[in-house]
Amino acid sequence: QENLVESGGGSVQAGGSLRLACAATRHITCMAWFRLAPGRPANEREGLASICATSRTIVIGDSVKGRFTPSRDNARNTLYMEMKNLGPEDTAMYYCAADGFLIDPVSRLRAGAYYSWGQGTQVTVSS
């Protein structure tokens, strides 16, 4: 189990932006962002974006494509996600996930593919 620490969540108005960060203690092959909407069970975590090995292998979920941009600083072992044009539907707990194996691209937005999870950072968007 890796130690993952998320930060950057907060409360913003619709149309606003936030930048999330997920810091790991060492380099991990695949890292990803998920979110869980309020009141939803844990098995409904939505995969948002994943970066494996290098920034050239990025997978972004359709629901956030064009608004959310993941990036990764391998020197700092940190995963980021720029979120723009936020709406109330983006209100959720955002989680960082990681796995030491190179996950098949078709599975990179599936929660079950990841072994380690952070505690989450809350994002609240008001209308």
C-alpha positions, 0 to 999 in steps of 0.5 A: 500500500502506497502513501498517497496524499491529496490536496487542493480541494475546496469550495468554488462557484460554478465556472471556477477552477481548482488544481488538485495534487496527489503526492506519493513517497516514491515513483509509482507506475500508474496514478489516477484520479477518481471521484465519488459523488455525495451519497453514492456507494463506494463502488460507484467511484468514477474514473476521471484521468490516469497517467501511467509511466510517462505523460504520453500515456494519458487516459481521460474520462469522457465526462470531464474531457476538455475541462480536466487536465491531468499532469504528472511531475515524476521528479516530485512523485506528484500527480496533478489535475487542473479542473476548469469550468466547474459545475455543481455536478462536479461536487464530490470527494476526489481520490488519488489512486496508484498501482505499481503495475502498468495497467492496460489502457482499457482498465485505467479508469476502473477503480478495481485496477488500483491497489493504493488509495488516498484519503480524498479531498473534497470539492464543492461547487455552488451554483 
